[in-house]
């Protein structure tokens, strides 16, 4: 029977899952699912990415099987995750025979949902989902944005972390830009670690402390409502040390630079030119002490 895309029967562990392509993201999903307290009936991997597929099969035993080819994955699965290189997406999908019972989850970052649906016919359009999960799904601490709404797929990703369902690809493209903040966050942590080392703190202790502080403060915003972030910013005591850093970073243009970068990323995702801007580099030269 087909996997229901809506309604109350969102029991993902009742189904078998297949993975066409065993790259970084599909492998992370496999690890996350396989280590759940009650995993599904089976996880079937394609031979693409043979070394990683073999490693997962050896690690998780009979739960994870490597099929002879991509079609064997589809035949053995109710829900099929497609995680090949985007430039190969159409070729790989059109070579497969799907049926109406299937649900297809596309992880193809640049292949529009309409094209995926055309390649996966006769799968019903409502049963073809586009998802952008992040690697910590492997540890059930991930985040995933997906469209359209699909109860069993959302229920699965909710077991692997936080899932946000949106109604359109247009909205999803805007959400994708936020995933591009990872490098900037790590760079900020590195700058903080480097500053501590400059103050004479051991590199290992500096790294552990920076990582722990960032991890701790994120807990207050891990399950936010519409006003959570604004409330947390307002909590900073005027004249206090936290407020000082916030104010100085704003005065240096950090918030504006972040917004501009997100605008530029969205333009790139949507395939249009970014707005022309005159950027001014921040300078921290000491002020002239002379009167």
N, C-alpha and C positions, 0 to 999 in steps of 0.2 A: 504494500500500500504506500501511497505517496505520503511524505512528511507534511503534516498540516502547517501552513505558514502563519496561521493566526488562531486565536481561541485559547482555551485553557489547557489544552493537551500539549503543554510544552515540556516534554520529558525527553531531553536529548539523549540520555544514556540508553534509551531503548533501541537506538539505531546504530547501524554500522557506518564507519567513517572511512573515506578513501582520500588519498593525497596524491595528486598528479604533480610531480616535481617535489623534491625533498631538499629545498634550499633552506636558508637560515630561518625564514618565517614559518614555513610548514613544519620544520623540525621542532621549533619552539612550541607550536601548537600540539604536536604529537607528545612532546615531553609533559606539557601541562595536563593533557587529557589522561595520559597513561599513569600519572602519579596521583590522580584523584582517588579519594577513598573508595568510590564505586565507579570504576571506568566502564566504558560501553562494551558491546559485544566484541567488536574487533576494530583494529586500525590497519588499513591496507595501504601499503606504500608502493609507488611506482619505482621501477629500477633507475629512473633518472636521479642522478646524485647517488650512485651505487654505494660509495663508501659510507656516506652518512646514513643511508637506508639500512645497510648491513649493521652499522653501529647501533642504531635504534632497535633493530630486531634482536640483536644479541643482548642488549640491555634489558629489554622488556619481555623477552621470551615469546610465548605463543600469542600474547595479546597483539603483538605487532608482526604483521606478515608482509613480505616483499613479493609483489605479484610479478608475473612474467613480462607484462607490458601495461601500458596505460589503459587499454580497453579492459583488461582483467580487473584493474582497480575500479573502474566504473561499474562493471558487472557485479562486483562483490559488495558494492556500497550503496547506502541510502543517501548519504550526504557526501558530496565530492568537493574537496578544497583544491583549487587550481592555483599553484604557486610557481609558475615558470617565468622565464624572462619575458617582459611585456612584448618585446619584438617577436617572440615565438608564440604568443598567446593564440592568435587566430589560427595559425597552422596546426597547433596541438589540439585545439578544441574542435576544429572541423574534421579532424581525423577520428574523432570519437563518436560512438553511437550512444546517445542518451535516450531515456524514456521519460514519460510523464511522471513517473514515481520519484524521480530524482530531485534533490535540492543541490544547487551548485553555488559554492561560495568562492567568488573571484577575489584573489589577492593581487591582481594585476594592477599596478599603480597607475598606468596611463591608458588602459583600455576601457573605453566608455561602456557603461552597463548595457546600452542598446546593442552594441556589437557583441558583447558576451552572450546576450540573450539570443541573438540571431544565430550564433555559432552552436548554441546548446539546444536548439529546437529538437524535439517537441516539449522540452521542459517548460512548464507554465512560467510566464514572466515574473509572477509574484514569488516563484521559487528559485529565482536567480538573484543572489545577493552579492553586493560588493562590500568588502570589509577591509579596514586598515587597522590591524592589531599591532601592538608593540611587543618587542622580544620578551619582556618579563612575563608574558603569558606562560612561559615555560615553568615559572615558579608560582603560578596562580596569583601574580601580583601585577598583571598587565593592564592595558587600557585598549579599547577597541571602539572605533566609530564605524557604523554600518548603515547601509540603505539598500532596499526599503526595509520597513519593519517586518520582522519574521520571528515569531515567538520561539521556536525551538533553537534557531541559530543564536538568538539573543540570550536564551537560557544557557546555552553552552558557554558562550563568551563570559557570561556573568560568573560562571564557575572558575574562570581563569583570570578574574580581576573585575574591572569596571567596564561596562558596555554602554555606549550612548547611541541610540537609534535616531536617525534623522529621516525626513520625508523625501529628500531629493538629492541628486548628485551635486547640484549647485551649492546646497548647504554643506554637503560633505567636503567639497573642495575647500571651502573656507575653514572647516575644522582641521583639515590636513595640515594647514600652515602651522598650527600650534605644535605639531610633532617636530617641527624644525627648530624648536627652542632647546633641544637636548644639548647640542654642541655648545651653545651659549651658556647653558647652565653649568656644564662641566668646566668650561673656561673660567667661569666665575669662581667655582670651587678651587680650581687650580691657582687662580690669582690669590685667593684667601690663604691657601696652603703656602704659596711662595712668600706671602707677606709674613706669615708666622715664622717661616724658616729664616727670613731676614732679621727677625727679632731674636734669633738664637734658639728657637724651638726645634727639637728633633724632627726630621722629615716624617718618620712613621707616626709619631704622636700628633703632628700637625694634620696629617692626612686623616687619621682616625677621628680627630676632634671635628674637623670640617665636615666630614661625611656624616658623623653622628648629629651635629647641629642641624644640617640641612634636612636630614631624615626626620628628626624630631619635630622641627617647626612645620613640616609639611603635613603632619597628622591633623592639625587644626583645620586644614583646608582640603582634606582628602575626600570628604563627602559633602560638598558645598551646596548651598541653596543660591538663589539669584543674588542675594545681598551679602554673602559670606565674605568675599574678598574686600568689599568696601568696608565692612564692619571691622575686619582685622586691621586694615590700614588705619582706621579711625581710632583704634585702641592704643596706638603708639602715643605715649605721654609727651605732650608739648615740652620741648626743652630737654627731653631725655635722650639717651644715647641712640636708641633705635630710631627715634624721630630725626635725630641729627643725620644719620646715614641716609635715611629716606629723603630728607630735604636736600642734602648735598648732591645725591644722585639725580634727583629731579632737576636741580639747578644746572647740573652738568649736561642735561639733555638725554639722560639714559632712557626715560620713558618714551620720549619722542622718537629716539633712535629705534627702540623696539617696535613701535607702531609702524615706522617707515619700513623696517625690514620685513614685517609681516605683510604690508602692502605689496612690497616688491616680490615676495615669495608667492603671494596669491596671483599676481600678474603672470609670473612664470608658469604656475600650475594651469592657469587659464589660457596660456598661449598668447598673451598680449604684451605690448611694451610696458615697462614700468614707467611711472611718472618721473620726469627729469627733476632732480633735486640738487641743490648746492649744499654739499655736506661740509661741515666745519669740524675739524678734529679737536677733541678735548685736550686742553693743556693744563698740567698741574704745576707749572713753574711757580716758585714762591713769589709772593707779592713783594714789590720793591719797598723795603722798610724806610726809605728816606722820606722826609716830610714833603 
